[in-house]
Amino acid sequence: MADASHELRTPLTVIKGYLELLGRPDALQGVQHDRALERMRAESERMEALINDLLFLAEIGSTPPEDRAI
């Protein structure tokens, strides 16, 4: 569980940092702005994949062994 928390915290920290930066009136312009948005998009997709993996593992863990397909 600690590993999962760490893996989710990393992209969240990146997103929060860029949001803080983009919230400044003189922050990023042009290409830098576009790169920041793309990085936040990529990190949110990474978080979504991690969450989906965790949900899958939770589902497997809650399935009785006799119901699992081999």
CHARMM internal coordinates of N, CA and C (Angstrom, degrees):
IC EDIT
DIST 1 N 1 CA 1.4348
DIST 1 CA 1 C 1.5276
ANGL 1 N 1 CA 1 C 110.55
DIST 1 C 2 N 1.3155
ANGL 1 CA 1 C 2 N 116.69
DIHE 1 N 1 CA 1 C 2 N -35.92
DIST 2 N 2 CA 1.4644
ANGL 1 C 2 N 2 CA 120.16
DIHE 1 CA 1 C 2 N 2 CA 178.56
DIST 2 CA 2 C 1.5226
ANGL 2 N 2 CA 2 C 110.88
DIHE 1 C 2 N 2 CA 2 C -63.60
DIST 2 C 3 N 1.3369
ANGL 2 CA 2 C 3 N 116.31
DIHE 2 N 2 CA 2 C 3 N -39.56
DIST 3 N 3 CA 1.4665
ANGL 2 C 3 N 3 CA 119.92
DIHE 2 CA 2 C 3 N 3 CA 177.63
DIST 3 CA 3 C 1.5264
ANGL 3 N 3 CA 3 C 110.87
DIHE 2 C 3 N 3 CA 3 C -62.48
DIST 3 C 4 N 1.3151
ANGL 3 CA 3 C 4 N 116.83
DIHE 3 N 3 CA 3 C 4 N -42.21
DIST 4 N 4 CA 1.4615
ANGL 3 C 4 N 4 CA 120.96
DIHE 3 CA 3 C 4 N 4 CA 179.93
DIST 4 CA 4 C 1.5274
ANGL 4 N 4 CA 4 C 110.32
DIHE 3 C 4 N 4 CA 4 C -63.81
DIST 4 C 5 N 1.3131
ANGL 4 CA 4 C 5 N 116.97
DIHE 4 N 4 CA 4 C 5 N -42.27
DIST 5 N 5 CA 1.4606
ANGL 4 C 5 N 5 CA 120.44
DIHE 4 CA 4 C 5 N 5 CA 178.40
DIST 5 CA 5 C 1.5165
ANGL 5 N 5 CA 5 C 110.82
DIHE 4 C 5 N 5 CA 5 C -61.17
DIST 5 C 6 N 1.3113
ANGL 5 CA 5 C 6 N 116.26
DIHE 5 N 5 CA 5 C 6 N -43.79
DIST 6 N 6 CA 1.4636
ANGL 5 C 6 N 6 CA 120.38
DIHE 5 CA 5 C 6 N 6 CA 179.08
DIST 6 CA 6 C 1.5282
ANGL 6 N 6 CA 6 C 110.80
DIHE 5 C 6 N 6 CA 6 C -63.95
DIST 6 C 7 N 1.3046
ANGL 6 CA 6 C 7 N 116.78
DIHE 6 N 6 CA 6 C 7 N -44.21
DIST 7 N 7 CA 1.4676
ANGL 6 C 7 N 7 CA 120.86
DIHE 6 CA 6 C 7 N 7 CA -178.82
DIST 7 CA 7 C 1.5282
ANGL 7 N 7 CA 7 C 111.72
DIHE 6 C 7 N 7 CA 7 C -63.72
DIST 7 C 8 N 1.3180
ANGL 7 CA 7 C 8 N 118.04
DIHE 7 N 7 CA 7 C 8 N -33.47
DIST 8 N 8 CA 1.4621
ANGL 7 C 8 N 8 CA 121.07
DIHE 7 CA 7 C 8 N 8 CA 177.16
DIST 8 CA 8 C 1.5260
ANGL 8 N 8 CA 8 C 111.91
DIHE 7 C 8 N 8 CA 8 C -79.30
DIST 8 C 9 N 1.3152
ANGL 8 CA 8 C 9 N 116.44
DIHE 8 N 8 CA 8 C 9 N -32.96
DIST 9 N 9 CA 1.4606
ANGL 8 C 9 N 9 CA 120.37
DIHE 8 CA 8 C 9 N 9 CA -177.89
DIST 9 CA 9 C 1.5265
ANGL 9 N 9 CA 9 C 111.54
DIHE 8 C 9 N 9 CA 9 C -67.82
DIST 9 C 10 N 1.3149
ANGL 9 CA 9 C 10 N 118.02
DIHE 9 N 9 CA 9 C 10 N -34.30
DIST 10 N 10 CA 1.4636
ANGL 9 C 10 N 10 CA 120.98
DIHE 9 CA 9 C 10 N 10 CA -177.66
DIST 10 CA 10 C 1.5279
ANGL 10 N 10 CA 10 C 112.17
DIHE 9 C 10 N 10 CA 10 C -61.23
DIST 10 C 11 N 1.3359
ANGL 10 CA 10 C 11 N 120.13
DIHE 10 N 10 CA 10 C 11 N -55.49
DIST 11 N 11 CA 1.4632
ANGL 10 C 11 N 11 CA 117.95
DIHE 10 CA 10 C 11 N 11 CA 178.86
DIST 11 CA 11 C 1.5312
ANGL 11 N 11 CA 11 C 112.49
DIHE 10 C 11 N 11 CA 11 C -65.73
DIST 11 C 12 N 1.3138
ANGL 11 CA 11 C 12 N 117.36
DIHE 11 N 11 CA 11 C 12 N -31.49
DIST 12 N 12 CA 1.4550
ANGL 11 C 12 N 12 CA 120.01
DIHE 11 CA 11 C 12 N 12 CA 178.64
DIST 12 CA 12 C 1.5303
ANGL 12 N 12 CA 12 C 110.32
DIHE 11 C 12 N 12 CA 12 C -64.49
DIST 12 C 13 N 1.3105
ANGL 12 CA 12 C 13 N 117.42
DIHE 12 N 12 CA 12 C 13 N -40.62
DIST 13 N 13 CA 1.4608
ANGL 12 C 13 N 13 CA 121.57
DIHE 12 CA 12 C 13 N 13 CA 177.68
DIST 13 CA 13 C 1.5206
ANGL 13 N 13 CA 13 C 111.14
DIHE 12 C 13 N 13 CA 13 C -62.84
DIST 13 C 14 N 1.3299
ANGL 13 CA 13 C 14 N 117.32
DIHE 13 N 13 CA 13 C 14 N -41.11
DIST 14 N 14 CA 1.4643
ANGL 13 C 14 N 14 CA 121.33
DIHE 13 CA 13 C 14 N 14 CA 177.93
DIST 14 CA 14 C 1.5254
ANGL 14 N 14 CA 14 C 109.93
DIHE 13 C 14 N 14 CA 14 C -62.07
DIST 14 C 15 N 1.3142
ANGL 14 CA 14 C 15 N 116.97
DIHE 14 N 14 CA 14 C 15 N -47.30
DIST 15 N 15 CA 1.4614
ANGL 14 C 15 N 15 CA 121.22
DIHE 14 CA 14 C 15 N 15 CA -179.19
DIST 15 CA 15 C 1.5264
ANGL 15 N 15 CA 15 C 110.60
DIHE 14 C 15 N 15 CA 15 C -61.81
DIST 15 C 16 N 1.3210
ANGL 15 CA 15 C 16 N 117.06
DIHE 15 N 15 CA 15 C 16 N -46.36
DIST 16 N 16 CA 1.4580
ANGL 15 C 16 N 16 CA 120.55
DIHE 15 CA 15 C 16 N 16 CA 179.99
DIST 16 CA 16 C 1.5246
ANGL 16 N 16 CA 16 C 111.25
DIHE 15 C 16 N 16 CA 16 C -61.17
DIST 16 C 17 N 1.3138
ANGL 16 CA 16 C 17 N 117.04
DIHE 16 N 16 CA 16 C 17 N -40.12
DIST 17 N 17 CA 1.4589
ANGL 16 C 17 N 17 CA 120.77
DIHE 16 CA 16 C 17 N 17 CA 178.87
DIST 17 CA 17 C 1.5180
ANGL 17 N 17 CA 17 C 112.56
DIHE 16 C 17 N 17 CA 17 C -62.66
DIST 17 C 18 N 1.3252
ANGL 17 CA 17 C 18 N 115.91
DIHE 17 N 17 CA 17 C 18 N -45.38
DIST 18 N 18 CA 1.4614
ANGL 17 C 18 N 18 CA 119.56
DIHE 17 CA 17 C 18 N 18 CA 178.39
DIST 18 CA 18 C 1.5255
ANGL 18 N 18 CA 18 C 111.40
DIHE 17 C 18 N 18 CA 18 C -66.72
DIST 18 C 19 N 1.3163
ANGL 18 CA 18 C 19 N 118.08
DIHE 18 N 18 CA 18 C 19 N -38.44
DIST 19 N 19 CA 1.4640
ANGL 18 C 19 N 19 CA 120.19
DIHE 18 CA 18 C 19 N 19 CA 177.91
DIST 19 CA 19 C 1.5251
ANGL 19 N 19 CA 19 C 110.80
DIHE 18 C 19 N 19 CA 19 C -62.63
DIST 19 C 20 N 1.3091
ANGL 19 CA 19 C 20 N 116.25
DIHE 19 N 19 CA 19 C 20 N -41.44
DIST 20 N 20 CA 1.4657
ANGL 19 C 20 N 20 CA 120.00
DIHE 19 CA 19 C 20 N 20 CA 177.47
DIST 20 CA 20 C 1.5299
ANGL 20 N 20 CA 20 C 110.31
DIHE 19 C 20 N 20 CA 20 C -62.67
DIST 20 C 21 N 1.3147
ANGL 20 CA 20 C 21 N 115.80
DIHE 20 N 20 CA 20 C 21 N -44.19
DIST 21 N 21 CA 1.4613
ANGL 20 C 21 N 21 CA 120.64
DIHE 20 CA 20 C 21 N 21 CA 179.38
DIST 21 CA 21 C 1.5229
ANGL 21 N 21 CA 21 C 111.52
DIHE 20 C 21 N 21 CA 21 C -63.92
DIST 21 C 22 N 1.3226
ANGL 21 CA 21 C 22 N 116.74
DIHE 21 N 21 CA 21 C 22 N -44.65
DIST 22 N 22 CA 1.4651
ANGL 21 C 22 N 22 CA 120.76
DIHE 21 CA 21 C 22 N 22 CA -179.04
DIST 22 CA 22 C 1.5277
ANGL 22 N 22 CA 22 C 112.23
DIHE 21 C 22 N 22 CA 22 C -69.55
DIST 22 C 23 N 1.3108
ANGL 22 CA 22 C 23 N 117.30
DIHE 22 N 22 CA 22 C 23 N -19.14
DIST 23 N 23 CA 1.4549
ANGL 22 C 23 N 23 CA 121.24
DIHE 22 CA 22 C 23 N 23 CA 178.25
DIST 23 CA 23 C 1.5182
ANGL 23 N 23 CA 23 C 113.49
DIHE 22 C 23 N 23 CA 23 C -75.33
DIST 23 C 24 N 1.3077
ANGL 23 CA 23 C 24 N 117.18
DIHE 23 N 23 CA 23 C 24 N -13.25
DIST 24 N 24 CA 1.4650
ANGL 23 C 24 N 24 CA 120.91
DIHE 23 CA 23 C 24 N 24 CA 177.91
DIST 24 CA 24 C 1.5257
ANGL 24 N 24 CA 24 C 109.01
DIHE 23 C 24 N 24 CA 24 C -80.86
DIST 24 C 25 N 1.3255
ANGL 24 CA 24 C 25 N 117.00
DIHE 24 N 24 CA 24 C 25 N 138.32
DIST 25 N 25 CA 1.4668
ANGL 24 C 25 N 25 CA 119.34
DIHE 24 CA 24 C 25 N 25 CA -175.98
DIST 25 CA 25 C 1.5312
ANGL 25 N 25 CA 25 C 114.41
DIHE 24 C 25 N 25 CA 25 C -62.84
DIST 25 C 26 N 1.3093
ANGL 25 CA 25 C 26 N 118.07
DIHE 25 N 25 CA 25 C 26 N -32.02
DIST 26 N 26 CA 1.4691
ANGL 25 C 26 N 26 CA 121.13
DIHE 25 CA 25 C 26 N 26 CA -177.75
DIST 26 CA 26 C 1.5238
ANGL 26 N 26 CA 26 C 111.93
DIHE 25 C 26 N 26 CA 26 C -107.58
DIST 26 C 27 N 1.3064
ANGL 26 CA 26 C 27 N 117.07
DIHE 26 N 26 CA 26 C 27 N 25.40
DIST 27 N 27 CA 1.4659
ANGL 26 C 27 N 27 CA 121.97
DIHE 26 CA 26 C 27 N 27 CA -171.69
DIST 27 CA 27 C 1.5259
ANGL 27 N 27 CA 27 C 113.33
DIHE 26 C 27 N 27 CA 27 C -66.14
DIST 27 C 28 N 1.2802
ANGL 27 CA 27 C 28 N 117.21
DIHE 27 N 27 CA 27 C 28 N -97.41
DIST 28 N 28 CA 1.4573
ANGL 27 C 28 N 28 CA 122.32
DIHE 27 CA 27 C 28 N 28 CA -173.16
DIST 28 CA 28 C 1.5233
ANGL 28 N 28 CA 28 C 110.28
DIHE 27 C 28 N 28 CA 28 C -112.56
DIST 28 C 29 N 1.3052
ANGL 28 CA 28 C 29 N 114.69
DIHE 28 N 28 CA 28 C 29 N 145.98
DIST 29 N 29 CA 1.4611
ANGL 28 C 29 N 29 CA 121.00
DIHE 28 CA 28 C 29 N 29 CA -179.91
DIST 29 CA 29 C 1.5241
ANGL 29 N 29 CA 29 C 109.42
DIHE 28 C 29 N 29 CA 29 C -128.94
DIST 29 C 30 N 1.2934
ANGL 29 CA 29 C 30 N 116.02
DIHE 29 N 29 CA 29 C 30 N 153.51
DIST 30 N 30 CA 1.4614
ANGL 29 C 30 N 30 CA 122.57
DIHE 29 CA 29 C 30 N 30 CA 171.26
DIST 30 CA 30 C 1.5073
ANGL 30 N 30 CA 30 C 114.94
DIHE 29 C 30 N 30 CA 30 C 53.67
DIST 30 C 31 N 1.3302
ANGL 30 CA 30 C 31 N 115.58
DIHE 30 N 30 CA 30 C 31 N -121.66
DIST 31 N 31 CA 1.4566
ANGL 30 C 31 N 31 CA 122.50
DIHE 30 CA 30 C 31 N 31 CA -175.42
DIST 31 CA 31 C 1.5203
ANGL 31 N 31 CA 31 C 111.39
DIHE 30 C 31 N 31 CA 31 C -62.58
DIST 31 C 32 N 1.3229
ANGL 31 CA 31 C 32 N 117.91
DIHE 31 N 31 CA 31 C 32 N -39.67
DIST 32 N 32 CA 1.4676
ANGL 31 C 32 N 32 CA 120.38
DIHE 31 CA 31 C 32 N 32 CA 179.31
DIST 32 CA 32 C 1.5268
ANGL 32 N 32 CA 32 C 110.74
DIHE 31 C 32 N 32 CA 32 C -62.56
DIST 32 C 33 N 1.3150
ANGL 32 CA 32 C 33 N 116.68
DIHE 32 N 32 CA 32 C 33 N -40.59
DIST 33 N 33 CA 1.4638
ANGL 32 C 33 N 33 CA 121.45
DIHE 32 CA 32 C 33 N 33 CA 177.76
DIST 33 CA 33 C 1.5299
ANGL 33 N 33 CA 33 C 110.04
DIHE 32 C 33 N 33 CA 33 C -62.10
DIST 33 C 34 N 1.3276
ANGL 33 CA 33 C 34 N 115.81
DIHE 33 N 33 CA 33 C 34 N -45.73
DIST 34 N 34 CA 1.4672
ANGL 33 C 34 N 34 CA 120.52
DIHE 33 CA 33 C 34 N 34 CA -179.97
DIST 34 CA 34 C 1.5271
ANGL 34 N 34 CA 34 C 111.30
DIHE 33 C 34 N 34 CA 34 C -63.29
DIST 34 C 35 N 1.3277
ANGL 34 CA 34 C 35 N 116.78
DIHE 34 N 34 CA 34 C 35 N -39.86
DIST 35 N 35 CA 1.4761
ANGL 34 C 35 N 35 CA 120.54
DIHE 34 CA 34 C 35 N 35 CA 178.20
DIST 35 CA 35 C 1.5219
ANGL 35 N 35 CA 35 C 111.06
DIHE 34 C 35 N 35 CA 35 C -64.16
DIST 35 C 36 N 1.3356
ANGL 35 CA 35 C 36 N 116.24
DIHE 35 N 35 CA 35 C 36 N -40.48
DIST 36 N 36 CA 1.4661
ANGL 35 C 36 N 36 CA 119.83
DIHE 35 CA 35 C 36 N 36 CA 179.08
DIST 36 CA 36 C 1.5204
ANGL 36 N 36 CA 36 C 110.63
DIHE 35 C 36 N 36 CA 36 C -62.44
DIST 36 C 37 N 1.3279
ANGL 36 CA 36 C 37 N 116.23
DIHE 36 N 36 CA 36 C 37 N -44.11
DIST 37 N 37 CA 1.4655
ANGL 36 C 37 N 37 CA 119.74
DIHE 36 CA 36 C 37 N 37 CA 178.39
DIST 37 CA 37 C 1.5238
ANGL 37 N 37 CA 37 C 111.50
DIHE 36 C 37 N 37 CA 37 C -63.21
DIST 37 C 38 N 1.3108
ANGL 37 CA 37 C 38 N 116.98
DIHE 37 N 37 CA 37 C 38 N -41.65
DIST 38 N 38 CA 1.4643
ANGL 37 C 38 N 38 CA 120.48
DIHE 37 CA 37 C 38 N 38 CA 179.33
DIST 38 CA 38 C 1.5293
ANGL 38 N 38 CA 38 C 110.80
DIHE 37 C 38 N 38 CA 38 C -64.70
DIST 38 C 39 N 1.3178
ANGL 38 CA 38 C 39 N 116.96
DIHE 38 N 38 CA 38 C 39 N -40.00
DIST 39 N 39 CA 1.4676
ANGL 38 C 39 N 39 CA 120.75
DIHE 38 CA 38 C 39 N 39 CA 179.21
DIST 39 CA 39 C 1.5273
ANGL 39 N 39 CA 39 C 110.24
DIHE 38 C 39 N 39 CA 39 C -64.42
DIST 39 C 40 N 1.3368
ANGL 39 CA 39 C 40 N 116.24
DIHE 39 N 39 CA 39 C 40 N -42.14
DIST 40 N 40 CA 1.4692
ANGL 39 C 40 N 40 CA 119.04
DIHE 39 CA 39 C 40 N 40 CA 178.00
DIST 40 CA 40 C 1.5180
ANGL 40 N 40 CA 40 C 110.83
DIHE 39 C 40 N 40 CA 40 C -64.93
DIST 40 C 41 N 1.3178
ANGL 40 CA 40 C 41 N 116.85
DIHE 40 N 40 CA 40 C 41 N -38.71
DIST 41 N 41 CA 1.4671
ANGL 40 C 41 N 41 CA 120.90
DIHE 40 CA 40 C 41 N 41 CA 177.72
DIST 41 CA 41 C 1.5352
ANGL 41 N 41 CA 41 C 110.05
DIHE 40 C 41 N 41 CA 41 C -62.53
DIST 41 C 42 N 1.3223
ANGL 41 CA 41 C 42 N 116.51
DIHE 41 N 41 CA 41 C 42 N -45.42
DIST 42 N 42 CA 1.4667
ANGL 41 C 42 N 42 CA 120.87
DIHE 41 CA 41 C 42 N 42 CA -179.32
DIST 42 CA 42 C 1.5282
ANGL 42 N 42 CA 42 C 111.22
DIHE 41 C 42 N 42 CA 42 C -64.41
DIST 42 C 43 N 1.3189
ANGL 42 CA 42 C 43 N 116.63
DIHE 42 N 42 CA 42 C 43 N -41.58
DIST 43 N 43 CA 1.4657
ANGL 42 C 43 N 43 CA 119.97
DIHE 42 CA 42 C 43 N 43 CA -179.87
DIST 43 CA 43 C 1.5249
ANGL 43 N 43 CA 43 C 111.15
DIHE 42 C 43 N 43 CA 43 C -68.06
DIST 43 C 44 N 1.3287
ANGL 43 CA 43 C 44 N 117.35
DIHE 43 N 43 CA 43 C 44 N -35.91
DIST 44 N 44 CA 1.4694
ANGL 43 C 44 N 44 CA 118.92
DIHE 43 CA 43 C 44 N 44 CA 177.71
DIST 44 CA 44 C 1.5268
ANGL 44 N 44 CA 44 C 110.42
DIHE 43 C 44 N 44 CA 44 C -67.93
DIST 44 C 45 N 1.3311
ANGL 44 CA 44 C 45 N 117.64
DIHE 44 N 44 CA 44 C 45 N -35.80
DIST 45 N 45 CA 1.4650
ANGL 44 C 45 N 45 CA 120.60
DIHE 44 CA 44 C 45 N 45 CA 175.62
DIST 45 CA 45 C 1.5248
ANGL 45 N 45 CA 45 C 110.68
DIHE 44 C 45 N 45 CA 45 C -66.10
DIST 45 C 46 N 1.3301
ANGL 45 CA 45 C 46 N 116.30
DIHE 45 N 45 CA 45 C 46 N -37.28
DIST 46 N 46 CA 1.4700
ANGL 45 C 46 N 46 CA 120.43
DIHE 45 CA 45 C 46 N 46 CA 176.92
DIST 46 CA 46 C 1.5292
ANGL 46 N 46 CA 46 C 109.94
DIHE 45 C 46 N 46 CA 46 C -62.89
DIST 46 C 47 N 1.3240
ANGL 46 CA 46 C 47 N 116.31
DIHE 46 N 46 CA 46 C 47 N -44.55
DIST 47 N 47 CA 1.4655
ANGL 46 C 47 N 47 CA 119.80
DIHE 46 CA 46 C 47 N 47 CA 178.23
DIST 47 CA 47 C 1.5210
ANGL 47 N 47 CA 47 C 111.12
DIHE 46 C 47 N 47 CA 47 C -61.92
DIST 47 C 48 N 1.3189
ANGL 47 CA 47 C 48 N 116.48
DIHE 47 N 47 CA 47 C 48 N -41.67
DIST 48 N 48 CA 1.4621
ANGL 47 C 48 N 48 CA 120.39
DIHE 47 CA 47 C 48 N 48 CA 179.55
DIST 48 CA 48 C 1.5318
ANGL 48 N 48 CA 48 C 110.79
DIHE 47 C 48 N 48 CA 48 C -61.50
DIST 48 C 49 N 1.3177
ANGL 48 CA 48 C 49 N 117.11
DIHE 48 N 48 CA 48 C 49 N -42.48
DIST 49 N 49 CA 1.4636
ANGL 48 C 49 N 49 CA 120.78
DIHE 48 CA 48 C 49 N 49 CA 178.35
DIST 49 CA 49 C 1.5251
ANGL 49 N 49 CA 49 C 111.14
DIHE 48 C 49 N 49 CA 49 C -63.68
DIST 49 C 50 N 1.3220
ANGL 49 CA 49 C 50 N 116.83
DIHE 49 N 49 CA 49 C 50 N -41.93
DIST 50 N 50 CA 1.4666
ANGL 49 C 50 N 50 CA 120.37
DIHE 49 CA 49 C 50 N 50 CA 178.50
DIST 50 CA 50 C 1.5253
ANGL 50 N 50 CA 50 C 111.15
DIHE 49 C 50 N 50 CA 50 C -63.39
DIST 50 C 51 N 1.3096
ANGL 50 CA 50 C 51 N 116.62
DIHE 50 N 50 CA 50 C 51 N -42.55
DIST 51 N 51 CA 1.4676
ANGL 50 C 51 N 51 CA 120.60
DIHE 50 CA 50 C 51 N 51 CA 179.10
DIST 51 CA 51 C 1.5221
ANGL 51 N 51 CA 51 C 110.30
DIHE 50 C 51 N 51 CA 51 C -64.44
DIST 51 C 52 N 1.3197
ANGL 51 CA 51 C 52 N 117.08
DIHE 51 N 51 CA 51 C 52 N -42.57
DIST 52 N 52 CA 1.4660
ANGL 51 C 52 N 52 CA 120.06
DIHE 51 CA 51 C 52 N 52 CA 177.50
DIST 52 CA 52 C 1.5269
ANGL 52 N 52 CA 52 C 111.21
DIHE 51 C 52 N 52 CA 52 C -61.33
DIST 52 C 53 N 1.3330
ANGL 52 CA 52 C 53 N 116.86
DIHE 52 N 52 CA 52 C 53 N -40.29
DIST 53 N 53 CA 1.4670
ANGL 52 C 53 N 53 CA 120.65
DIHE 52 CA 52 C 53 N 53 CA 177.04
DIST 53 CA 53 C 1.5212
ANGL 53 N 53 CA 53 C 110.77
DIHE 52 C 53 N 53 CA 53 C -62.86
DIST 53 C 54 N 1.3316
ANGL 53 CA 53 C 54 N 117.19
DIHE 53 N 53 CA 53 C 54 N -42.98
DIST 54 N 54 CA 1.4594
ANGL 53 C 54 N 54 CA 120.65
DIHE 53 CA 53 C 54 N 54 CA 179.66
DIST 54 CA 54 C 1.5264
ANGL 54 N 54 CA 54 C 111.31
DIHE 53 C 54 N 54 CA 54 C -64.55
DIST 54 C 55 N 1.3173
ANGL 54 CA 54 C 55 N 116.59
DIHE 54 N 54 CA 54 C 55 N -41.20
DIST 55 N 55 CA 1.4622
ANGL 54 C 55 N 55 CA 119.72
DIHE 54 CA 54 C 55 N 55 CA 177.27
DIST 55 CA 55 C 1.5211
ANGL 55 N 55 CA 55 C 111.50
DIHE 54 C 55 N 55 CA 55 C -63.29
DIST 55 C 56 N 1.3299
ANGL 55 CA 55 C 56 N 116.78
DIHE 55 N 55 CA 55 C 56 N -39.90
DIST 56 N 56 CA 1.4588
ANGL 55 C 56 N 56 CA 120.96
DIHE 55 CA 55 C 56 N 56 CA 177.52
DIST 56 CA 56 C 1.5289
ANGL 56 N 56 CA 56 C 110.85
DIHE 55 C 56 N 56 CA 56 C -63.05
DIST 56 C 57 N 1.3326
ANGL 56 CA 56 C 57 N 116.03
DIHE 56 N 56 CA 56 C 57 N -44.70
DIST 57 N 57 CA 1.4638
ANGL 56 C 57 N 57 CA 119.59
DIHE 56 CA 56 C 57 N 57 CA 178.82
DIST 57 CA 57 C 1.5262
ANGL 57 N 57 CA 57 C 111.38
DIHE 56 C 57 N 57 CA 57 C -63.55
DIST 57 C 58 N 1.3311
ANGL 57 CA 57 C 58 N 116.64
DIHE 57 N 57 CA 57 C 58 N -39.00
DIST 58 N 58 CA 1.4655
ANGL 57 C 58 N 58 CA 119.96
DIHE 57 CA 57 C 58 N 58 CA 177.74
DIST 58 CA 58 C 1.5217
ANGL 58 N 58 CA 58 C 110.75
DIHE 57 C 58 N 58 CA 58 C -64.43
DIST 58 C 59 N 1.3239
ANGL 58 CA 58 C 59 N 116.26
DIHE 58 N 58 CA 58 C 59 N -38.84
DIST 59 N 59 CA 1.4655
ANGL 58 C 59 N 59 CA 120.60
DIHE 58 CA 58 C 59 N 59 CA 178.83
DIST 59 CA 59 C 1.5225
ANGL 59 N 59 CA 59 C 110.61
DIHE 58 C 59 N 59 CA 59 C -65.26
DIST 59 C 60 N 1.3152
ANGL 59 CA 59 C 60 N 116.41
DIHE 59 N 59 CA 59 C 60 N -44.25
DIST 60 N 60 CA 1.4660
ANGL 59 C 60 N 60 CA 120.17
DIHE 59 CA 59 C 60 N 60 CA 178.25
DIST 60 CA 60 C 1.5175
ANGL 60 N 60 CA 60 C 110.44
DIHE 59 C 60 N 60 CA 60 C -62.19
DIST 60 C 61 N 1.3321
ANGL 60 CA 60 C 61 N 115.58
DIHE 60 N 60 CA 60 C 61 N -42.36
DIST 61 N 61 CA 1.4574
ANGL 60 C 61 N 61 CA 120.57
DIHE 60 CA 60 C 61 N 61 CA -178.87
DIST 61 CA 61 C 1.5153
ANGL 61 N 61 CA 61 C 113.52
DIHE 60 C 61 N 61 CA 61 C -65.65
DIST 61 C 62 N 1.3288
ANGL 61 CA 61 C 62 N 116.78
DIHE 61 N 61 CA 61 C 62 N -25.28
DIST 62 N 62 CA 1.4560
ANGL 61 C 62 N 62 CA 119.50
DIHE 61 CA 61 C 62 N 62 CA -179.65
DIST 62 CA 62 C 1.5172
ANGL 62 N 62 CA 62 C 113.64
DIHE 61 C 62 N 62 CA 62 C -92.95
DIST 62 C 63 N 1.3188
ANGL 62 CA 62 C 63 N 116.89
DIHE 62 N 62 CA 62 C 63 N -3.82
DIST 63 N 63 CA 1.4525
ANGL 62 C 63 N 63 CA 121.28
DIHE 62 CA 62 C 63 N 63 CA 178.99
DIST 63 CA 63 C 1.5413
ANGL 63 N 63 CA 63 C 109.44
DIHE 62 C 63 N 63 CA 63 C -86.72
DIST 63 C 64 N 1.3041
ANGL 63 CA 63 C 64 N 117.96
DIHE 63 N 63 CA 63 C 64 N 125.15
DIST 64 N 64 CA 1.4836
ANGL 63 C 64 N 64 CA 118.93
DIHE 63 CA 63 C 64 N 64 CA 178.20
DIST 64 CA 64 C 1.5330
ANGL 64 N 64 CA 64 C 110.70
DIHE 63 C 64 N 64 CA 64 C -59.17
DIST 64 C 65 N 1.3247
ANGL 64 CA 64 C 65 N 117.79
DIHE 64 N 64 CA 64 C 65 N 143.02
DIST 65 N 65 CA 1.4729
ANGL 64 C 65 N 65 CA 120.63
DIHE 64 CA 64 C 65 N 65 CA -177.17
DIST 65 CA 65 C 1.5180
ANGL 65 N 65 CA 65 C 114.29
DIHE 64 C 65 N 65 CA 65 C -53.58
DIST 65 C 66 N 1.3219
ANGL 65 CA 65 C 66 N 118.85
DIHE 65 N 65 CA 65 C 66 N -34.69
DIST 66 N 66 CA 1.4657
ANGL 65 C 66 N 66 CA 119.40
DIHE 65 CA 65 C 66 N 66 CA -177.96
DIST 66 CA 66 C 1.5340
ANGL 66 N 66 CA 66 C 112.30
DIHE 65 C 66 N 66 CA 66 C -71.20
DIST 66 C 67 N 1.3552
ANGL 66 CA 66 C 67 N 117.35
DIHE 66 N 66 CA 66 C 67 N -17.74
DIST 67 N 67 CA 1.4611
ANGL 66 C 67 N 67 CA 120.74
DIHE 66 CA 66 C 67 N 67 CA 178.66
DIST 67 CA 67 C 1.5228
ANGL 67 N 67 CA 67 C 113.29
DIHE 66 C 67 N 67 CA 67 C -91.54
DIST 67 C 68 N 1.3141
ANGL 67 CA 67 C 68 N 117.75
DIHE 67 N 67 CA 67 C 68 N -8.43
DIST 68 N 68 CA 1.4533
ANGL 67 C 68 N 68 CA 121.20
DIHE 67 CA 67 C 68 N 68 CA -177.65
DIST 68 CA 68 C 1.5205
ANGL 68 N 68 CA 68 C 110.79
DIHE 67 C 68 N 68 CA 68 C -78.49
DIST 68 C 69 N 1.3151
ANGL 68 CA 68 C 69 N 116.16
DIHE 68 N 68 CA 68 C 69 N 133.93
DIST 69 N 69 CA 1.4687
ANGL 68 C 69 N 69 CA 120.66
DIHE 68 CA 68 C 69 N 69 CA 175.37
DIST 69 CA 69 C 1.5148
ANGL 69 N 69 CA 69 C 108.85
DIHE 68 C 69 N 69 CA 69 C -78.76
DIST 69 C 70 N 1.3011
ANGL 69 CA 69 C 70 N 116.35
DIHE 69 N 69 CA 69 C 70 N 139.54
DIST 70 N 70 CA 1.4759
ANGL 69 C 70 N 70 CA 120.45
DIHE 69 CA 69 C 70 N 70 CA -179.39
DIST 70 CA 70 C 1.4987
ANGL 70 N 70 CA 70 C 109.60
DIHE 69 C 70 N 70 CA 70 C -102.98
END
COOR INIT
IC SEED 1 N 1 CA 1 C
IC BUILD
